[in-house]
Amino acid sequence: MTTPEPQQPNTPLSDTKLVEDRSKLSKMYQHYVEMKDKYPHALLLYRVGDFFETFFQDAVTISRELELVLTSKHGGDVGRVAMTGVPHHAWERYTTMLVEKGYAVVICDQVEDASEAVGLVKREVTRILTPGTLLEEGMLKASRNNYLAAVVIAVNHWGLAYADISTGEFLTTQGSDLEHLTQELMRLQPSEVLFPTNAPDLGALLRPGETSPSLPQCLPPTFCYSLRSQLPFSQAEARSKILQKFKLRSLEGIGCEHLPLAVRAAGGLLEYLEDTQKQNPVSLQLLRTYTLTDYLIVDHQTRRNLEITQTVRDGTFHGSLLWALNRTSTAMGSRALRRWLLQPLLDIKGIKARQDSIQELVDNTPLRQDLRALLRKIYDLERLAGRAGSGRANARDLVALADSISLLPELAYLASEARSPFLKALQKVPPVLEELAKKIQLHIVESPPNHLKEGGLIRPSINPQLDERKATVEADQQWIATLEVDERARTGIANLKVGFNKTFGYYISISRSKSDQVPENYIRKQTLTNEERYITPELKEREARILTARDDLNQLEYEIFAALRDEVAEHADTIRNISRAVAAADVLCGLAELAVHQGYCRPEMVEGREVEVIDGRHPVVEQSLPSGFFVPNSTWLGEKNYGETNHVLRSSSRRVDTKDTKEEEKRRKNDTSYPDLVILTGPNASGKSCYLRQVGLIQLMAQIGSFVPAKSARLGICDRIFTRVGAVDDLATGQSTFMVEMNETANILNHATAKSLVLLDEIGRGTATFDGLSIAWAVAEYLAVEIKARTIFATHYHELNELASIINNVANYQVTVKELPDQIIFLHQVQPGGADKSYGIEAGRLAGLPAVVIQRAKQVMGQIEKHSKIAMGLREGL
Ligand SMILES: Nc1ncnc2c1ncn2[C@@H]1O[C@H](COP(=O)(O)OP(=O)(O)OP(=O)(O)O)[C@@H](O)[C@H]1O
């Protein structure tokens, strides 16, 4: 903790610690400092009239972060205090910016009417916002979950729990390999991670990039970490917290009774939610335990290299796989598709169930189109239920919820003939929800205002007391409305007006030239340049009645609304269950639409290891190129008898033409023996990387149950997909390009199995040619012989083509080009055989290297080739 520097005289106080004697502060600041003491690590927004003000150090931080003017205000006998503020109606916008920057924000609001307060206005903390505990619509991204995670690490084991309080999801797991914990956090991309510690910075929220010695190395520094006390994370505390929250007697039923670290993480997370959401406890679904091995493991590198949710180049959504596949119609659907893509399945039955639904929707175009048209009208039921469940929904939320629920019977009707289980799940709409929707529509006006305490929410004839109060207010308002006409007639003053302002209430306004004509019962209240304002005792009496009646009316409306919201809250889980079914149906409708429009096929999922793709395409590049420009390519991998039956592909470095590919395809029909490892060679920019990624993406798409961009496909299940693509310096951790490459390669060799799919692009490039080639050779050999993982190894080391003649389960493929006398044409076709040239100089020419450099490069290459003994040496030596 740093000691504050002494303050210069006359500069405003910018640190509460500098206030030596708090009694010298004015009353309000004393209260402010008291509150700030309770939340030293958060920014405190303190309501003063129409503003949320911040003082002392928070004012300095906020003015810097939000680029607001830093001013100061008299704080009592201590002099001036640093201050900045935001208008109260805009708090959500400013808070969102602060939370996005990784700050926790505490809202301290006025909880009594300032005009009725005796002494200091009563203020209380009404909301604590941290990155992982947001519920407000404007603060959340519709297309992705907002996860809060909790991590507990003990010797050789870890526990991880996570929740999205806006949708109610709550899951926990436990593992032993710390690498898996890191990967799981990278998959979830939580907005905030809780970590128990005994360190003195307890209670701090570390923003992304900020470090603390109490955080273990395996936790990626890219997230926000809230450092919490150990106690709620202890086994006994955590267990009882879970039992109490879900009214359970044992954890056996939810599968974590024997997973102490999973329990500790989940309990600690619940305690944090209780602590930060005191005013409105969040509603969560029953905790679920999951196992990492239930899903295809796609590590962070691979997810990045395959550009699943964002591109590598600039991190944008546009150009990612999710972008190419997303045809969903609802926010729930787009979140679900994202989750599916980040957690592909291993279970063939589960995959086939999704495929069956897609097939049904592909075959039945009217059903697909009708469902999609209806889904587009459905709001985010999942998050609406979440807000209602924790008492934060406003009247517009309830109307949106009711409108969406009332579309569900129509959805059920459309799905009534459906055969596949995912669509059948839409067939049952719980009657209680229909009743609830009707009740909301009956009670709340069609377009209610945003504010809940200013009336205008409830329809007439719902509550006799409410109608009565409304009638009184209306009668009095009517009296005032006719007063103007009556008084004009009575006084003969044609420009007499009745007006209202906040300070004086109702008044009668008369131009000064007519002031000698005012009747006797008028009492002068205010004189302006051109007019005089008067009141009458009767007018004031009416005014008092109107104001009190209106307050009562608004209060009663609010109470009726709140009771209705509580009723919705009781059914939050039911709404969420049906919204999960809607989300899944939406994803499947979208995937079916995509399959139809992009000409995808249903892959046959098999128990074996084969990866057989006929005329596959890259799902993203295909959509980015003009129609018909993408050249489809086939893939054959993963059948163990390869070497014994195959002779064609083992003839290395052979150039083949299209006829050979056709023959190869014909031969393949009767022969299921495919290599495990393919050495893929070809000129620069010919399409090797694209092909490599295409194979990975097709496999991944198949394991989420989607159809795939190919003429046909037969695919065995993969346990992991690994990629090693491109070379990027990891400056943040001080690792060189080559070290990053070697670390990633080591990870692959240590974790890949015969069921994995390994995609390697140019291993060994970042070092001297001999070292690089030797490493590449040894890595390929290890993968083919020791692990027998299905592998595509793209390389410019043509020497590796020799492996095919030495190892049975290795084959050579090349991406072909057409060579003309003074240029090459990229055919982007993958064919059997190995390439013997890279045409790198030609690529340099196309990129615009000066002609003299190209000329000189050709000369140098001629000489090097003459002297090179690399290939010969390897052939003889190995
Ligand atoms: N099958 C294909 N059909 C049409 N265009 C393709 C195909 N494959 C690749 N391309 C185009 O060729 C470009 C180069 O492809 P890619 O980056 O895969 O080449 P590469 O062989 O890996 O090159 P290098 O060895 O220099 O890394 C891509 O940007 C893509 O637009």
The ligand as an SDF file (V2000), in Angstrom:
LIG
                    3D

 31 33  0  0  0  0  0  0  0  0999 V2000
   -8.9080  -23.7150  -52.5110 N   0  0  0  0  0  0  0  0  0  0  0  0
   -8.7950  -22.4120  -52.8090 C   0  0  0  0  0  0  0  0  0  0  0  0
   -9.5700  -21.8450  -53.7400 N   0  0  0  0  0  0  0  0  0  0  0  0
   -9.4440  -20.5320  -54.0380 C   0  0  0  0  0  0  0  0  0  0  0  0
   -8.5480  -19.7200  -53.4590 N   0  0  0  0  0  0  0  0  0  0  0  0
   -7.7480  -20.2170  -52.5150 C   0  0  0  0  0  0  0  0  0  0  0  0
   -7.8170  -21.5960  -52.1480 C   0  0  0  0  0  0  0  0  0  0  0  0
   -6.8910  -21.8330  -51.1980 N   0  0  0  0  0  0  0  0  0  0  0  0
   -6.2700  -20.6520  -50.9810 C   0  0  0  0  0  0  0  0  0  0  0  0
   -6.7640  -19.6940  -51.7710 N   0  0  0  0  0  0  0  0  0  0  0  0
   -6.3230  -18.3000  -51.8260 C   0  0  0  0  0  0  0  0  0  0  0  0
   -4.8960  -18.2750  -51.8450 O   0  0  0  0  0  0  0  0  0  0  0  0
   -4.3920  -17.3990  -50.8660 C   0  0  0  0  0  0  0  0  0  0  0  0
   -3.1050  -17.9850  -50.2680 C   0  0  0  0  0  0  0  0  0  0  0  0
   -3.4090  -19.1530  -49.5520 O   0  0  0  0  0  0  0  0  0  0  0  0
   -2.5560  -19.6620  -48.3140 P   0  0  0  0  0  0  0  0  0  0  0  0
   -2.2530  -18.5570  -47.3830 O   0  0  0  0  0  0  0  0  0  0  0  0
   -3.2590  -20.8350  -47.7830 O   0  0  0  0  0  0  0  0  0  0  0  0
   -1.2020  -20.0850  -49.0400 O   0  0  0  0  0  0  0  0  0  0  0  0
    0.0690  -20.9060  -48.4790 P   0  0  0  0  0  0  0  0  0  0  0  0
    0.3340  -21.9870  -49.4470 O   0  0  0  0  0  0  0  0  0  0  0  0
   -0.1430  -21.3020  -47.0820 O   0  0  0  0  0  0  0  0  0  0  0  0
    1.1990  -19.8210  -48.5760 O   0  0  0  0  0  0  0  0  0  0  0  0
    2.5930  -19.7090  -47.7520 P   0  0  0  0  0  0  0  0  0  0  0  0
    3.3580  -20.9550  -47.9800 O   0  0  0  0  0  0  0  0  0  0  0  0
    3.2290  -18.5180  -48.3850 O   0  0  0  0  0  0  0  0  0  0  0  0
    2.2120  -19.4830  -46.3200 O   0  0  0  0  0  0  0  0  0  0  0  0
   -5.5100  -17.2800  -49.8440 C   0  0  0  0  0  0  0  0  0  0  0  0
   -5.5580  -15.9720  -49.3400 O   0  0  0  0  0  0  0  0  0  0  0  0
   -6.7830  -17.6130  -50.5650 C   0  0  0  0  0  0  0  0  0  0  0  0
   -7.4900  -16.4330  -50.9290 O   0  0  0  0  0  0  0  0  0  0  0  0
  1  2  1  0
  2  3  1  0
  2  7  2  0
  3  4  2  0
  4  5  1  0
  5  6  2  0
  6  7  1  0
  6 10  1  0
  7  8  1  0
  8  9  2  0
  9 10  1  0
 10 11  1  0
 11 12  1  0
 11 30  1  0
 12 13  1  0
 13 14  1  0
 13 28  1  0
 14 15  1  0
 15 16  1  0
 16 17  2  0
 16 18  1  0
 16 19  1  0
 19 20  1  0
 20 21  2  0
 20 22  1  0
 20 23  1  0
 23 24  1  0
 24 25  2  0
 24 26  1  0
 24 27  1  0
 28 29  1  0
 28 30  1  0
 30 31  1  0
M  END
$$$$
